[in-house]
């Protein structure tokens, strides 16, 4: 259908009308939207698997989860450029502080509290390392 026929058609959809306008104005075609990467799907699957393993429930994905997962992936990539984001997400979820697992275990919460969660994980790692050093010092004396 040419642009004029589309314009005059009472059954033309918004998409068809938009395309007819683009052709009439001589504008180039818009690039197609990119599909989410495999890493994105792998991260969602990794989260769902961890959630199911830790809670015994299936995590129901919603639109806000996809937006939040993209945010988490960006933050993880900024935290360690070049590292495998799926492995980093898996480690993050595995080391998630117990309070989040029991009270606020969702992708949007992890995205929103990312800095606090990472700081808490790092702090607990330091405490574990210090406790280990103290134990070795006690055993040696």
Secondary structure, 3 states (H helix, E strand, C coil): CCHHHHHHCCCCCHHHHHHHHHHHHCCCCCCCCCCCCHHHHHHHHHHHHHHHHHHCCCCCCCHHHHHHHHHHHHHHHHHCCCCCHHHHHHHHHHCCCHHHHHHCCCHHHHHHCHHHHHHHHHHHHHHHHHHHHHHHHHHHC
